[in-house]
Amino acid sequence: MSKISTKINFGNFFEDFTIGQKIIHPLPRTITDGDVSFYIALTGSRFALHSSDLLAQKMGYEKKPLDDLLMFHLTFGKSVQDISLNAIANLGYAEVSFPNPVFVGDTVRLETEVIGLKENSNGKSGVVYVHSIGYNQDEKEVLNLKRWVMVHKKDKETILGTNDVPTFEKTLPIGSSINIPVQKDIDTDATGGKYFFEDYEAGERLNHPEGITVDNSDHTLATKLYQNNAKVHFDDFMMQSSPMKQRLMYGGHVISIARSNSFNGLQNAQWLYSINSGAHANPTFAGDTIYAFTEIIETIELDNRDDIGLLRLRTVGLKNMKAQDVESTFDENGKYIKNVVLDLDYTVVIPRKQK
């Protein structure tokens, strides 16, 4: 009988994490034009800044920057084999920022620190809280995020009693500078939208009409593109014996689909400033159709920029239910209705009207 090798990495379980633990993730990734094209093919993203070098040059860049969410996925994916290979589900995000743009040809990598641990009451799993920072080849920070993920325990019989949960800022503080070129003479024919910062008001709700059905091939290829090898997304044989009986769609892909839907009504909101918080309220599976609506939470003027402003948004992703059919995202018990799959609080940069 062959000797079983000990060289295989089976990923970390809840007990393997300690608060303050630091991890340098392997597999830095050089971004290619193929990544950009494939992302559009999988998500239908239509934001013009990330589609056209010519338009990007008119907006102050040498060439088009990556869609912030594509950069998020490609960088975030580095953490999966160390943090969430044995995950049950990725639960949420907080304090996510995008300090510097990323371009084709850049190489991104990721480092993580464990900032919290909480054993679940059933004793079979726990929640791991992490703070991850992504860098490019020049050691410039391109992504800063906190997230929490539910992970299986190795020993389900031993109760650890771990309960150390970090606190998070409700919104990311507005910095003194935003690394975006001065915007002038916005070509609304090219961007596809005629509305600017001043056209939006707090309390306004945009019911995005488009729905995107995500096939098995779509979410499988997306997860592979991001090198996200979490078992719950990849291993259909394993998931057939789970209560869900099928693979989970990567929550980040749901975010991308909802963001793509939000284009209709927010065409000029080309940049993500931050993700303040996010919850994957219910699981999403192949064959689900994703709709979305967006609420304007706040309009934010910048003291040192008269060419751009910020919109704090709440985009809600829905499965198999159109936006106009949703009056409340919560039931009478204060829980999300079953059709809500994403509740995302984030801030976008949008040009102001030209003076």
C-alpha positions, 0 to 999 in steps of 0.5 A: 500500500502506498504511503499517504503523503502529508504534503497536501494542503487541506486548508484551515479550519476554525481552530487553526486561526488565532487573533493577530495571525498574519498571512502572506497569500501565494499566487500574485496575479498579473492582470491581462486584457483577457481578464477584462474581456472575460469579466464583461462576458460573465457579468455584462458590465457596461461602465464606459470608463472600463471599456474604452481606452479613448474615453479613459484618456478623455477622463484623465487616464493613460488607459482604461483602469480595471473595473474596481469589482474585477480588481476586488475579485482577482485580489480577494481570490488570493485569500481563499485557500488560506481563509475560506477553503473550508468555508460554509459561506462568506457572510459579509464585508466592511470598510472596503476601499480602493485607494489606487487604480489598477491597470492591465499589466499590473500585478496584485498580491494580498496580505491578511491579518485575523482580527476576530473569532466567534464560535457558533452556538452549535459548536460545529463551525465558527466565524473568522474575521479578517483584514486584508490589504492588496498591493500592486507591483510598486507596493501601492495599496490597491484594496483594503477590506474586512470580511467575515466568513463561516468556517467548519471546525475540525473537532466538532465535539469540543466547545471552545467558547471563543467569542471575540468580535471586532467592531466596524465603522458604519461608513468609511471616513471620507479621505482628504484626497481621492485618487481620480483625475479632474473630470471635465467635459464628460461625454454623456453620449459615450457614458450612456447617462445624462445624470450627474451628482446634482440630479440625485437626492437622498430617499430616491429609489431606482428600480433597475428593470434588467434581470440577469440569469446566471447559469452554472457555466457563468458562476463556475467560470467566474470563480475559476477566473478569480482563482477562488477554489472554495469547495462550496463553489467548485465541488458539486459532488460534495455539495450534493450531500449538503442541505443545499444539494448544490453548489453555492454561487460566489457572493462576489459574483452576485455583487458584480451582477447587481452592480451591472444591473445598477448601470441603468440609472447610475451610468455616470457612477463609474468609480467605487469609492468604498463598500461600507458594509455588505450582507449575503442575505440568502444563498444564490444558485445556478439558474437564479435570475438577479434583479436589483434596486438602488436607494440613494442614502446620502449625497456627499459634497467634497470640500476640495473637489468641485468636479466630483461628488459622492453618492452613498447607495444601498443596492439590494440584489433579488433572486427571481423577483423584480425590483418593482414588486418589492415594498420591503426587504424584511418580513414581519419578524425583521428577517430578510425575505427569501428573495433578497440575496444581497444588501450592499451599502457602498459609496460611488464617485460621480461627476458634477455638472460642468460649470 
